[in-house]
Structures are given as C-alpha cells and as structure tokens.
Amino acid sequence: MDQPAGGNPLVLVVACALIDPDGRVLIARRPEGKHMAGLWEFPGGKVEKQEIPEDALVRELKEELGIEVCKPCLAPLSFASHAYEDFHLLMPLFATRRWEGVISPAEGQSIRWVRPSRLRDYPMPPADEPLIAHLQDMI
C-alpha cells in the first residue's frame, strides 16, 4: 500500500457491475466477519502487487462467483475515491454483460439481481454509493 499525502494508506480495489439480459445488476452482501459486514456491494476485490485492475477483476470474479470473464468484455465505467477513517480507497468500476459459467457465491455471501433504480434500497459502503448514478445513467 502506498501512503497518500493524507497519511492513510491507499488501497486499490476493483469492482464490476454484472448486468443481466433484463438490465439488472448483481450485488453481493458482505459476509459476517468482514469489514462492513452486511452491506451490499458490487463484486470485486483488492488489486494485488504487480496486478492490473482488469486481471484482478477476472481473478476476483472467478474466486468469488465461479464465473469466467474475459478482459475485453470489461468496460470501464467510473471510479470511486473515498477517504475512510484508516485508509483511502480507490475503486475503478467496470461493467460487463458477458461471462461464462453459473454464478455461485463461493464465500457464502447473499447475492441479488437488482434494477438500477432500486440500488439505493440496499445499504452500501460509502465508496459504492456514488457509483449508483453512473449505472442508472448507463442502463
């Protein structure tokens, strides 16, 4: 982790809006025991050292949901930059409508397919909330 000027470590995570043929977006509930447990989020995770965001997202979607996504199918949509109390999060958001396999949550998390207009009905981490408007505009 790098140290930004504010003094807190910079954490790079990546997220994906999986969009089904009906225009719904997949969100997952953070499992118990994790930071911000119980909140809903877009699937993804931390970018490892020497990893680019697209590779991290392909890896995370396979690990978390058991699906294969090819990098050319990931469209950059937006990003979030949010200062939490003990770290600063930078999160690129990608969107895709194509993947292979059946979505199967590997970490015991609940998942939901939600219309973009209903995303605000689900409590999300502060960094995820600004991304909702971009999804509503796109879909």
Buried (B, 14 or more C-beta within 10 A) or exposed (E): EEEEEEEBEBBBBBBBBBBEEEEBBBBBBBEEEEEBEEBBBBBBBEBEEEBEBBBBBBBBBBEBBBBEBEEEBBBEBBBBEBEBEEBBBBBBBBBBEEBEEEBEBEEEBEBBBBEBEEBEEBEBBEBBBBBBEBBBEBB
